[in-house]
Amino acid sequence: MDKNRAESMIKLLRREQSRRVEVALRYDWHANARQNQKEPKGDWRIWLILAGRGFGKTRTGAETIRSWISSGKCKRICLLGETFDDVRSVMIEGQSGLLSVFPDDERPTYLPSLRTLIWKNGAIATGYSAQAYQQLRGPQFDGAWIDELAKFSYADEAFNQLMFCMRLGKSPKTVITTTPRPSSLIRKLSCMPDVFVTTGSTFENQANLSESYIDSMKRNYLGTRIGAQELEGQILNENNGALWRPSFFKYIERSSTSLSEHSKPTPDAEHTQEMKRVVIAVDPAVTCNEDSDETGIIVAGLDNTGTIHILDDLSGKFNSTQWISDVAAAFERYSADKVIAEVNNGGDLVEQLLHTLYPNIPYKAVRAMRGKYVRAEPIAALYEQGRVIHAKKFPILEEQLLSYTPDSKNSPDRLDALVWAATELAFNKPTENNFKIWQIL
């Protein structure tokens, strides 16, 4: 073998050795994990990880399953998410999911149609949806991973069904990775003697998160109740999870020369000239009788400091002719930018009426793809930071805000309209056309 060929082979061997070392380091979870991401010692049945967004919960859950499978501790594993799509896109195929944490030579065979992973040592993991929790009648497991338990619509039912299935092996174990919500199940689990609780903050993992994300989270949510929950991983205890508190409400301080509340039908229109933007949000009722919901109509503005002003609450039980007339009058009176309406429940009626009766009024259609509570959380955080003020006391609106919790069964129409208006002003840039605009939240 000539000298050049020998040197080339040595370089190749060194590169291969370097690659193997790099791969080994990349998949060495014990070396890479923070202390509170490592599986706890001791005799526990459930490892409950309550941590902020971006903490690394998904990676911790996946690596825990990897450890159980590689060691032979578990052979039949349940992967339980809110929906089948959550199981697939986060727990299995996600950037920190099961397929990503195994080296190539240890990676399982994935059968997407069966939501099943099969390893060379015979271990099998199968995905289940909490929304279809009845499917957990029958199978049995020696290991389980539940992701985002706190957001499950049927959390108690799904959790209980899974616990009946944890009957294989000497000591079946479950790891739960979730951002906490004020639910009775999370509180109960955190107090059980055979549950090991780990808590953690988003900011513990900031080395692996974008700088702009960290800056945005600190600026918008640090020091707020929703920040304590979503970033610090704390379980909120006050008022059964209500997002608003009385101390959140701030009011415009009027000078002695201001008009009195009784001298003008809309006493806060004089503040409109100080606003960069003004929008009117409508949550329309589809019927008009004694049992009908109200039509929520909220006028809100954004001033030069970035503070949102709730200028008027025009909500009430009206027929469509009445409330569309009130919306149009308020649009002119407050020199508004646009009307916003949710299309999930009668919003198309707003568009039809505006197009027919007031074609020059710009209109934006929004569609709610997330729950009302989730959409309201960032707006409550703005209130807590003092970035939303009311032009005056709005007793019915404020009562809706104070009484709304994750378990609320009523439909707070004024709250919903306020959330759409504040979301538009706080998080969306203005547009300069009169055409229909779509946004999905």
C-alpha positions in Angstrom: 0.0 0.0 0.0 1.5 3.3 -1.0 2.0 6.2 1.4 -0.8 8.4 0.0 -3.4 5.7 0.1 -2.4 4.8 3.7 -2.8 8.5 4.7 -6.2 8.7 3.0 -7.4 5.6 4.9 -6.2 7.0 8.2 -8.1 10.3 7.5 -11.2 8.3 6.7 -10.9 6.2 9.9 -10.4 9.4 11.9 -13.4 11.0 10.4 -15.5 7.9 11.0 -14.3 7.7 14.6 -15.1 11.4 15.0 -18.5 10.9 13.6 -19.2 8.0 15.9 -18.0 10.1 18.9 -20.3 12.9 17.8 -23.3 10.6 17.4 -22.6 9.0 20.8 -22.4 12.4 22.5 -25.6 13.6 20.7 -27.6 10.6 21.9 -26.0 10.6 25.4 -29.1 11.8 27.3 -27.4 11.4 30.7 -24.7 13.8 29.6 -27.0 16.3 27.9 -30.0 16.4 30.2 -30.4 18.9 33.1 -30.7 17.3 36.5 -34.5 17.8 36.6 -34.9 16.1 33.2 -33.3 12.9 34.5 -35.5 10.0 35.7 -35.8 10.3 39.5 -34.7 7.5 41.8 -36.9 5.9 44.4 -40.2 4.0 44.5 -42.7 6.0 42.5 -45.5 5.0 40.2 -46.0 8.2 38.3 -43.4 10.9 37.3 -45.3 14.1 36.9 -43.4 16.9 35.1 -45.0 20.3 35.5 -43.0 22.7 33.6 -43.2 25.8 31.4 -43.3 25.8 27.6 -40.0 25.2 26.0 -38.6 23.5 29.2 -37.9 20.3 27.2 -40.8 18.2 28.4 -41.4 16.4 25.2 -37.7 15.5 24.9 -37.7 14.3 28.5 -40.8 12.1 27.9 -39.3 10.6 24.8 -35.9 9.9 26.4 -37.6 8.3 29.4 -39.4 5.9 27.1 -36.1 5.3 25.2 -34.4 4.4 28.5 -37.2 2.0 29.5 -37.2 0.2 26.2 -33.4 0.0 25.8 -33.0 -1.4 29.3 -35.8 -3.9 28.8 -37.8 -2.4 31.6 -40.9 -2.0 29.4 -42.2 -4.0 26.5 -45.7 -2.6 26.0 -46.0 1.2 26.1 -49.0 3.5 25.8 -48.5 6.9 24.2 -51.5 9.1 25.2 -52.1 12.6 23.8 -55.1 14.8 23.5 -55.7 13.7 19.9 -54.2 11.2 17.5 -52.7 14.0 15.6 -50.9 15.2 18.8 -49.5 11.7 19.4 -48.3 11.5 15.8 -47.0 15.1 15.2 -45.5 15.7 18.7 -44.8 12.4 20.6 -43.7 10.3 17.6 -42.7 12.4 14.6 -41.9 15.7 16.4 -38.5 17.3 16.6 -38.1 16.0 20.1 -40.3 12.9 19.6 -39.5 9.2 19.8 -38.2 8.8 16.2 -35.6 11.6 16.8 -34.1 10.4 20.1 -33.0 6.9 19.0 -29.8 6.5 17.0 -30.2 5.1 13.5 -29.3 1.5 14.4 -31.8 1.5 17.4 -34.7 3.3 15.7 -38.0 1.5 15.7 -40.1 0.4 12.7 -42.9 2.9 12.5 -46.4 1.9 11.3 -48.3 5.3 11.0 -51.6 3.7 10.1 -51.5 1.7 13.3 -50.0 4.5 15.4 -47.4 1.9 16.4 -43.7 1.7 16.9 -41.9 -1.7 17.0 -38.3 -2.1 18.3 -35.8 -4.9 17.5 -36.0 -6.2 21.1 -39.8 -6.7 20.7 -41.0 -3.6 22.6 -44.1 -2.0 21.1 -45.5 1.5 21.7 -49.0 2.4 20.5 -50.6 5.8 20.3 -54.0 6.6 21.9 -56.2 9.7 21.9 -57.7 11.1 25.1 -60.8 12.0 23.1 -61.3 8.4 22.3 -60.5 7.1 25.8 -62.9 4.2 25.5 -60.2 2.5 23.2 -58.2 2.0 26.4 -60.7 -0.7 27.5 -58.8 -3.9 26.8 -55.1 -3.3 26.2 -52.6 -3.5 29.0 -49.2 -1.9 29.5 -46.1 -1.8 31.7 -45.1 1.7 30.7 -46.9 4.9 29.6 -46.2 8.4 28.5 -49.0 11.1 28.7 -48.3 14.4 27.1 -50.0 17.7 28.0 -52.5 16.0 30.3 -53.7 19.4 31.7 -55.2 20.4 28.3 -57.2 17.1 27.8 -60.9 17.7 27.3 -61.6 14.3 29.1 -58.6 14.3 31.4 -60.2 12.4 34.3 -61.8 9.8 32.0 -58.7 9.2 29.9 -56.3 9.1 32.9 -58.6 6.6 34.8 -59.0 4.3 31.9 -55.2 4.2 31.4 -54.5 3.5 35.0 -56.8 0.4 34.7 -54.5 -0.7 31.9 -51.2 -0.4 33.9 -51.0 -4.0 35.0 -48.1 -5.6 33.3 -44.7 -6.3 34.9 -43.5 -5.9 38.4 -43.7 -2.1 38.6 -45.5 -0.4 35.7 -44.6 3.3 35.5 -46.1 6.4 33.8 -44.4 9.6 32.9 -46.6 12.7 32.5 -45.3 15.8 30.7 -47.5 18.8 30.9 -47.8 22.6 31.3 -50.0 22.9 34.4 -53.5 24.2 34.4 -55.7 24.7 37.4 -57.5 21.4 37.2 -58.6 19.1 40.0 -56.8 16.1 38.4 -53.4 17.9 38.3 -53.9 19.1 41.9 -54.8 15.5 43.0 -51.8 14.0 41.3 -49.4 16.5 42.7 -50.4 15.4 46.2 -50.4 11.6 45.8 -47.7 9.8 47.7 -46.6 7.5 44.8 -46.3 10.5 42.4 -42.9 12.1 42.0 -43.3 15.8 41.0 -40.7 17.7 39.0 -41.2 21.4 38.2 -39.3 23.6 35.8 -39.2 26.9 34.0 -39.0 27.8 30.3 -35.9 29.9 31.0 -33.9 26.8 32.2 -33.7 25.8 28.6 -33.1 29.2 27.0 -29.8 28.0 25.5 -31.8 25.9 23.2 -34.5 28.4 22.4 -34.4 31.4 20.1 -33.3 34.7 21.7 -36.3 36.5 20.2 -38.7 34.0 21.7 -37.2 34.4 25.2 -37.3 38.2 24.9 -40.9 38.1 23.8 -41.9 35.8 26.6 -40.2 38.0 29.2 -41.6 41.2 27.8 -45.2 40.0 27.4 -45.7 37.4 30.2 -43.1 37.6 32.9 -44.6 38.6 36.2 -48.1 37.7 35.2 -50.4 34.9 36.4 -50.4 33.3 32.9 -46.7 33.7 32.8 -46.4 31.9 36.2 -48.4 29.0 34.7 -47.1 28.8 31.1 -43.5 29.8 31.7 -42.7 28.9 35.4 -44.9 25.8 35.4 -46.9 26.9 38.6 -50.4 25.6 39.4 -52.6 28.7 39.9 -54.8 28.5 43.0 -56.8 31.7 43.0 -60.5 31.8 42.1 -60.6 28.4 40.4 -58.4 29.5 37.6 -60.2 32.7 36.7 -57.9 34.7 34.3 -59.0 38.2 35.5 -58.8 39.7 39.0 -60.4 43.0 40.2 -56.9 44.6 40.6 -56.4 44.2 36.8 -58.9 46.8 35.9 -57.5 50.3 35.3 -59.6 53.3 34.3 -59.0 56.5 32.3 -58.4 59.4 34.7 -60.7 62.2 33.5 -59.8 65.9 34.0 -62.3 68.3 35.5 -63.0 69.7 32.1 -64.1 66.3 30.7 -67.7 65.8 29.8 -69.8 64.0 32.4 -71.1 60.6 31.7 -74.6 61.9 31.5 -73.9 64.8 29.1 -73.2 62.6 26.0 -74.6 59.2 24.8 -71.0 58.0 24.3 -68.8 59.9 26.7 -65.6 58.3 25.6 -65.7 59.2 21.9 -63.5 62.3 22.7 -60.6 59.9 23.4 -60.8 58.5 19.9 -58.6 61.3 18.5 -55.8 60.1 20.7 -55.9 56.6 19.3 -53.7 55.2 16.5 -56.3 52.6 15.7 -59.9 51.8 16.7 -61.7 48.5 16.0 -65.2 47.2 16.7 -65.5 43.5 17.5 -68.8 41.7 17.2 -69.7 38.3 18.6 -73.2 37.9 17.1 -76.1 36.0 18.5 -77.9 33.9 15.9 -81.4 34.3 17.5 -83.3 37.0 19.4 -85.6 35.9 22.2 -85.7 35.7 25.9 -83.3 32.6 26.0 -80.9 34.0 23.3 -77.3 34.9 24.0 -76.3 38.5 23.8 -74.6 40.0 20.8 -71.2 41.1 22.1 -70.1 44.5 20.7 -66.9 46.0 22.0 -65.1 49.2 20.8 -61.4 49.3 21.5 -58.5 51.6 20.6 -54.7 51.6 20.6 -52.9 54.7 21.7 -49.3 55.8 20.8 -47.8 54.1 23.9 -49.2 50.7 22.9 -51.9 50.7 25.6 -55.3 49.3 24.6 -58.3 51.3 25.6 -61.7 49.6 26.0 -63.8 52.6 24.8 -67.3 51.2 24.8 -69.5 48.1 25.5 -72.5 48.2 23.2 -73.5 44.6 23.9 -77.1 43.4 24.5 -80.0 41.3 23.2 -80.9 42.8 19.8 -82.2 41.6 16.5 -79.8 41.7 13.6 -81.2 45.0 12.3 -80.7 46.7 15.7 -77.1 45.5 16.3 -75.8 46.1 12.8 -77.2 49.6 13.0 -75.4 50.2 16.3 -72.2 48.8 14.9 -72.3 51.1 11.9 -73.1 54.1 14.1 -70.2 53.3 16.4 -67.9 52.8 13.5 -68.6 56.4 12.3 -68.7 57.9 15.8 -65.3 56.4 16.8 -63.6 56.7 13.4 -62.9 53.0 13.5 -60.6 51.1 11.2 -62.7 48.0 10.7 -65.3 45.7 12.1 -64.2 42.2 13.3 -66.5 39.2 13.7 -66.1 35.6 14.5 -67.4 33.4 11.7 -67.9 30.3 13.8 -71.2 31.5 15.2 -73.1 33.9 12.9 -70.1 35.8 11.7 -71.1 35.3 8.1 -74.3 37.2 9.0 -72.2 40.2 9.9 -70.5 40.1 6.6 -73.8 39.8 4.7 -75.4 42.7 6.5 -72.3 45.0 6.2 -72.0 44.1 2.5 -75.7 44.9 1.9 -76.3 47.8 4.2 -72.9 49.4 4.8 -70.6 48.3 2.0 -67.9 50.9 2.7 -67.2 49.6 6.2 -64.0 47.4 6.2 -64.6 43.9 7.6 -62.3 41.2 9.0 -63.5 37.7 9.6 -61.8 35.6 12.3 -62.2 31.9 12.9 -61.7 30.4 16.4 -59.7 27.2 16.1 -58.6 27.2 19.8 -60.7 27.2 22.9 -62.0 30.5 24.3 -60.0 30.1 27.5 -56.7 29.7 25.5 -57.5 32.7 23.3 -58.3 34.8 26.4 -55.1 34.0 28.3 -52.7 36.4 26.5 -55.3 39.2 26.8 -55.6 38.6 30.5 -51.8 38.9 30.7 -52.0 42.3 29.0 -54.5 43.4 31.7 -52.2 42.2 34.4 -49.3 44.2 33.0 -51.4 47.3 32.9 -51.5 47.5 29.1 -55.3 47.6 28.9 -57.4 50.3 30.5 -61.2 50.9 30.5 -62.7 54.2 29.6 -65.2 53.8 32.5 -66.6 51.0 34.5 -68.4 48.3 32.4 -70.1 46.3 35.2 -71.5 43.4 33.1 -68.4 43.0 30.9 -66.1 43.1 34.0 -68.3 40.5 35.8 -68.0 38.2 32.8 -64.2 38.6 32.9 -63.9 38.0 36.6 -66.2 34.9 36.6 -64.8 33.1 33.5 -62.7 30.0 34.3 -61.7 26.9 32.3 -64.8 25.1 33.6 -67.3 27.9 32.7 -70.3 26.4 30.8 -71.8 29.7 29.8 -71.0 31.7 26.6 -69.5 35.1 27.6 -70.2 37.1 24.5 -68.9 40.4 25.7 -65.7 38.7 26.8 -65.3 37.0 23.4 -65.8 40.3 21.5 -63.2 42.0 23.8 -60.7 39.2 23.2 -61.0 39.6 19.4 -60.7 43.4 19.6 -57.7 43.3 21.9 -56.0 40.5 19.9 -56.3 42.6 16.8 -54.8 45.7 18.4 -52.1 44.0 20.4 -50.8 41.4 17.9 -51.8 42.3 14.4 -50.7 45.0 12.0 -53.3 47.3 10.4 -54.3 46.9 6.8 -55.2 49.6 4.4 -58.0 48.0 2.3 -61.7 47.5 2.6 -61.7 43.9 1.6 -62.6 40.9 3.7 -59.6 39.6 5.7 -59.3 36.1 7.2 -57.4 35.2 10.3 -57.5 31.9 12.2 -56.7 31.9 15.9 
